[in-house]
């Protein structure tokens, strides 16, 4: 991840249709900035209370991580990446995601959000141990 982990204050989170935010993540990935974009969107949405379905917000956030503003501006009215977003949704459902936030660890474990830190630590340790065993 890029920079410090976002502080998640769910009381600041704004309900939003995140389809365009997901599309922006794919656009950013095409520019080699996908991880940075995802991190920025999560911090904006869950930590800063930004409306990640607002086109102006998406342009600003995209520019902050280096996605060309003109491409982000065209995205809401265009049809770029719908298949990629649909594939992401299908994959999330295979992991058991029914809401957000939802975290996938090593493509094998899927703790849902609002869990105690110990739950995530246990899941991370389990995923790490399984990966280490598989490499032997």
ROROBA-45211 format. One record per residue: residue number from 1; y, x, z negated of N, C-alpha, C in turn. Coordinates in Angstrom, 2 decimals. Atoms other than C-alpha are relative to their C-alpha. Layout:
   vexpa        ny        nx        nz       cay       cax       caz        cy        cx        cz
     NUM         Y         X         Z         Y         X         Z         Y         X         Z
...
END
This chain:
   vexpa        ny        nx        nz       cay       cax       caz        cy        cx        cz
       1     -1.18      0.83      0.00      0.00      0.00      0.00      1.25      0.87      0.00
       2     -1.26     -0.71     -0.09      3.56      1.01      0.50      0.80     -0.24     -1.25
       3     -0.89      0.15      1.15      5.74      1.66     -2.52     -0.70     -0.62     -1.18
       4      0.58      0.59      1.20      5.24      0.06     -5.90     -0.57     -1.38      0.31
       5      0.58      1.33     -0.18      3.12     -3.04     -6.22      1.06     -1.04     -0.35
       6     -1.00      1.02      0.30      5.16     -6.23     -6.17     -0.22     -0.60     -1.37
       7      0.09      0.76      1.24      5.93     -7.93     -9.42     -0.18     -1.45      0.42
       8      0.29      1.37     -0.41      4.37    -11.33     -9.02      0.46     -0.94     -1.10
       9     -0.53      1.01      0.89      6.39    -14.04    -10.70     -0.15     -1.33      0.71
      10      0.30      1.18     -0.78      4.79    -17.18     -9.38      1.01     -1.12     -0.19
      11     -1.01      1.03      0.15      7.55    -19.32    -10.83      1.14      0.18      1.01
      12     -1.01     -0.23     -1.05      9.81    -17.73     -8.18     -0.54     -0.31      1.39
      13      0.60      0.23     -1.32      7.36    -18.32     -5.33      0.45     -1.34      0.55
      14     -0.47      1.20     -0.70      8.57    -20.88     -2.80     -1.13     -0.47      0.90
      15      1.02      0.56     -0.88      6.10    -23.18     -1.08      0.48      0.16      1.44
      16     -0.41     -0.27     -1.39      6.11    -22.26      2.60     -1.19     -0.10      0.94
      17      0.98     -0.09     -1.07      4.22    -22.63      5.84      0.03      1.45      0.47
      18      0.00     -1.44     -0.24      3.19    -19.01      6.33     -0.56      0.41      1.36
      19      0.56     -0.34     -1.32      1.89    -19.19      9.91      0.86      1.06      0.70
      20     -0.86     -0.98     -0.67      4.93    -17.35     11.32      0.00      1.33     -0.75
      21      0.09     -1.25      0.76      4.73    -14.80      8.49     -1.28      0.75      0.37
      22      1.25     -0.63     -0.43      1.11    -14.15      9.46      0.15      0.57      1.42
      23     -0.23     -0.48     -1.36      2.14    -13.85     13.10      0.86      1.27     -0.04
      24     -0.86     -1.18      0.13      4.86    -11.38     12.05     -0.82      1.21     -0.46
      25      0.86     -1.11      0.43      2.22     -9.28     10.29     -0.76      0.58      1.19
      26      0.70     -0.49     -1.19      0.29     -9.05     13.56      0.96      0.72      0.95
      27     -1.01     -0.67     -0.82      3.47     -8.19     15.48      0.31      1.38     -0.58
      28     -0.27     -1.28      0.66      4.22     -5.47     12.93     -1.16      0.97      0.20
      29      1.17     -0.86     -0.21      0.67     -4.15     13.27      0.01      0.60      1.40
      30     -0.10     -0.51     -1.37      1.25     -3.81     17.00      0.99      1.17      0.09
      31     -0.97     -1.10      0.07      4.10     -1.45     16.05     -0.40      1.03     -1.05
      32      0.48     -0.94      1.00      1.99      0.41     13.49      0.58     -0.21     -1.38
      33     -0.67      0.29      1.27      3.74     -1.30     10.56     -0.62     -1.20     -0.72
      34      0.65      1.18      0.56      1.21     -3.99      9.59     -0.12      0.02     -1.51
      35      0.16     -0.08      1.46      0.47     -2.79      6.05      1.34     -0.12     -0.70
      36     -1.34      0.07      0.59      4.16     -2.31      5.31      0.55     -1.42      0.07
      37     -0.49      1.36     -0.17      4.93     -5.77      6.66     -0.68     -0.94     -0.99
      38      0.73      0.84      0.94      2.23     -7.43      4.60      0.51      0.21     -1.41
      39     -0.52     -0.32      1.33      3.42     -5.66      1.46      1.39     -0.61     -0.20
      40     -1.38      0.52      0.11      7.04     -6.65      2.15      0.00     -1.53     -0.09
      41      0.07      1.45      0.05      6.13    -10.29      2.80     -0.51     -0.49     -1.35
      42      0.52      0.40      1.30      4.09    -10.53     -0.39      1.06      0.17     -1.09
      43     -1.04     -0.24      1.00      6.88     -8.99     -2.45      1.12     -1.03      0.13
      44     -1.08      0.97     -0.24      9.47    -11.26     -0.83     -0.41     -1.39     -0.48
      45      0.45      1.36      0.32      7.41    -14.43     -1.28     -0.33     -0.16     -1.47
      46      0.52      0.19      1.35      5.71    -13.90     -4.63      0.86      0.63     -1.09
      47     -0.80     -0.67      1.00      8.17    -11.60     -6.36      1.48     -0.32      0.04
      48     -1.43      0.20     -0.17     11.58    -12.42     -4.96      0.38     -1.45      0.32
      49     -0.28      1.40     -0.28     11.25    -16.12     -4.15      0.61     -0.26      1.36
      50     -0.54      0.17     -1.36     12.15    -15.67     -0.47     -0.77     -1.09      0.74
      51      0.62      1.01     -0.85     11.44    -18.46      2.00     -0.57      0.70      1.23
      52      0.60     -0.77     -1.09      8.98    -16.68      4.28     -0.35     -0.85      1.21
      53      0.12      0.81     -1.21      8.98    -19.57      6.72      1.35     -0.18      0.69
      54     -1.34      0.05     -0.59     12.69    -19.14      7.47      0.13      1.09      1.06
      55     -0.08     -1.00     -1.06     13.22    -17.40     10.85      0.97      1.15     -0.31
      56     -0.96     -1.06      0.31     16.30    -15.48      9.63     -0.57      0.96     -1.04
      57      0.64     -0.84      1.01     14.37    -14.22      6.61     -1.04      0.89      0.64
      58      1.03     -0.80     -0.66     11.51    -13.09      8.82      0.61      1.11      0.83
      59     -0.68     -1.04     -0.78     13.90    -11.20     11.11      0.46      1.13     -0.93
      60     -0.49     -1.01      0.94     15.47     -9.43      8.13     -1.14      0.81     -0.59
      61      1.12     -0.71      0.59     12.15     -8.58      6.51     -0.70      0.89      1.02
      62      0.60     -0.82     -1.05     10.70     -7.37      9.79      0.81      1.24      0.28
      63     -0.88     -1.14     -0.25     13.70     -5.14     10.42     -0.08      1.02     -1.13
      64      0.08     -0.91      1.15     13.38     -3.70      6.91     -1.18      0.97      0.11
      65      1.16     -0.89     -0.13      9.97     -2.27      7.81     -0.12      0.63      1.38
      66     -0.02     -0.67     -1.28     10.84     -1.23     11.34     -0.53     -0.78      1.19
      67      0.41      0.82     -1.14      9.80     -4.14     13.55      1.27     -0.37      0.77
      68     -1.21      0.30     -0.78     12.28     -4.63     16.42      0.47     -1.44     -0.20
      69     -0.57      1.32      0.31     14.58     -7.52     15.52     -0.10     -0.96      1.18
      70      0.04      0.90     -1.15     14.67     -8.89     19.07     -1.38     -0.61      0.18
      71      1.35      0.54     -0.12     10.88     -9.28     19.07     -0.29     -1.03     -1.09
      72      0.20      0.96      1.09     10.89    -11.03     15.69      0.75     -1.29      0.30
      73     -0.79      1.20     -0.32     13.64    -13.41     16.86     -0.71     -0.89      1.03
      74      0.69      0.77     -1.03     11.51    -14.47     19.85     -1.28     -0.66     -0.51
      75      1.31      0.42      0.48      8.40    -15.03     17.78     -0.10     -1.48     -0.38
      76      0.18      1.41      0.39      9.03    -18.50     16.23     -0.12     -0.97      1.17
      77      0.06      0.89     -1.16      9.56    -20.10     19.64     -1.09      0.39      0.98
      78      1.04     -0.47     -0.90      6.80    -18.11     21.31     -1.38     -0.42     -0.46
      79      1.37      0.34      0.35      3.06    -18.30     21.17     -0.85      1.25     -0.24
      80      0.72     -1.24      0.25      2.13    -14.76     20.19     -0.87     -0.10     -1.25
      81      0.95     -0.20      1.10     -0.87    -14.12     17.94     -0.62     -1.26     -0.61
      82      0.63      1.17      0.66     -2.15    -17.69     17.34     -1.50      0.23     -0.22
      83      1.43     -0.27      0.14     -5.74    -16.54     17.93     -0.28      0.94     -1.15
      84      0.18     -0.96      1.09     -5.33    -13.67     15.49      0.16     -0.69     -1.35
      85     -0.21      0.72      1.26     -3.99    -15.98     12.78     -1.18     -0.93     -0.26
      86      1.17      0.87      0.16     -6.82    -18.46     13.38     -1.21      0.80     -0.44
      87      1.11     -0.87      0.41     -9.32    -15.60     13.11      0.15      0.44     -1.46
      88     -0.25     -0.37      1.40     -7.68    -14.49      9.84     -0.39     -1.15     -0.94
      89      0.31      1.16      0.84     -8.03    -18.02      8.45     -1.51     -0.19     -0.10
      90      1.47      0.12      0.01    -11.71    -18.19      9.47     -0.62      1.06     -0.91
      91      0.53     -1.08      0.82    -12.37    -14.82      7.88      0.25     -0.26     -1.48
      92     -0.32      0.30      1.40    -10.60    -15.84      4.66     -0.93     -1.07     -0.55
      93      0.90      1.06      0.45    -12.72    -18.97      4.45     -1.42      0.53     -0.22
      94      1.32     -0.60      0.21    -15.88    -16.88      4.86     -0.08      0.72     -1.34
      95     -0.03     -0.67      1.30    -14.80    -14.95      1.77      0.14     -0.98     -1.15
      96     -0.13      1.01      1.04    -14.30    -18.20     -0.12      1.43     -0.37     -0.34
      97     -1.40      0.33      0.28    -10.51    -18.43      0.02      0.27     -1.47      0.27
      98     -0.42      1.38     -0.17     -9.24    -21.92     -0.51      1.48     -0.16     -0.31
      99     -1.41      0.03      0.33     -5.71    -21.04     -1.58      0.53      1.41     -0.09
     100     -0.64     -1.31      0.11     -3.30    -18.21     -2.16      0.63      0.14     -1.37
     101      0.48     -1.23     -0.62     -2.99    -15.64     -3.42     -1.51      0.16     -0.14
     102      1.42     -0.30     -0.04     -6.50    -14.45     -2.61     -0.13      1.44      0.46
     103      0.11     -1.43     -0.30     -7.58    -10.82     -2.50     -1.42      0.31      0.46
     104      1.30     -0.43     -0.49    -10.42     -9.28     -0.51     -0.12      1.49     -0.25
     105      0.23     -1.40      0.34    -11.83     -6.01     -1.79     -1.22      0.50      0.76
     106      1.08     -0.65     -0.74    -13.93     -3.85      0.53     -0.81     -1.00      0.83
     107      0.63      1.04     -0.82    -14.73     -6.92      2.65     -1.24     -0.60     -0.65
     108      1.18      0.51      0.70    -17.21     -7.97     -0.04      0.33     -0.87     -1.20
     109     -0.35      0.72      1.22    -15.41     -9.34     -3.09      1.32     -0.73      0.22
     110     -1.20      0.79     -0.22    -12.80    -12.07     -3.20      0.52     -0.69     -1.23
     111     -0.60      0.69      1.14    -11.05    -12.69     -6.48      1.25     -0.77      0.42
     112     -1.20      0.78     -0.30     -8.49    -15.46     -6.27      1.11      0.42     -0.95
     113     -1.16     -0.41      0.78     -5.00    -14.98     -7.66      0.04     -0.61     -1.38
     114     -0.22      0.47      1.36     -3.74    -15.66    -11.16     -1.18      0.34     -0.91
     115      1.10     -0.48      0.83     -6.60    -13.69    -12.70      0.55      1.05     -0.96
     116     -0.40     -1.08      0.91     -6.28    -11.41    -15.71     -0.24      1.36      0.66
     117      0.12     -1.34     -0.58     -5.86     -7.73    -14.88     -1.42      0.53     -0.13
     118      1.37     -0.47      0.20     -9.33     -7.06    -16.30     -0.96     -0.51      1.06
     119      0.84      0.55     -1.06    -10.90     -9.33    -13.68      0.13      0.84      1.27
     120     -0.21     -0.83     -1.19     -9.31     -7.29    -10.89     -0.57      1.40     -0.21
     121      0.54     -1.33      0.28    -10.27     -4.02    -12.57     -1.52      0.00      0.14
     122      1.46      0.11     -0.14    -13.90     -5.14    -12.81     -0.40     -0.11      1.47
     123      0.31      0.17     -1.43    -13.89     -6.25     -9.17      0.21      1.30      0.76
     124     -0.26     -1.29     -0.66    -12.34     -2.94     -8.05     -1.09      1.01     -0.33
     125      1.06     -0.95      0.40    -14.88     -0.92    -10.04     -1.32     -0.35      0.67
     126      1.24      0.43     -0.65    -17.75     -2.98     -8.64      0.01      0.35      1.48
     127     -0.12     -0.31     -1.43    -16.51     -2.62     -5.06     -0.11      1.50      0.23
     128      0.05     -1.46     -0.13    -16.04      1.14     -5.56     -1.42      0.50     -0.20
     129      1.37     -0.43      0.27    -19.51      1.57     -7.05     -0.93     -0.38      1.15
     130      0.83      0.43     -1.13    -21.11     -0.43     -4.23      0.23      0.88      1.22
     131     -0.32     -0.87     -1.13    -19.31      1.66     -1.62     -0.62      1.38     -0.20
     132      0.58     -1.32      0.29    -20.39      4.89     -3.33     -1.51     -0.01      0.18
     133      1.45      0.10     -0.17    -24.03      3.71     -3.42     -0.36     -0.07      1.48
     134      0.29      0.16     -1.43    -23.91      2.74      0.26      0.17      1.31      0.76
     135     -0.24     -1.29     -0.68    -22.68      6.23      1.22     -1.08      1.03     -0.30
     136      1.03     -0.97      0.38    -25.61      7.99     -0.46     -1.14      0.00      0.96
END
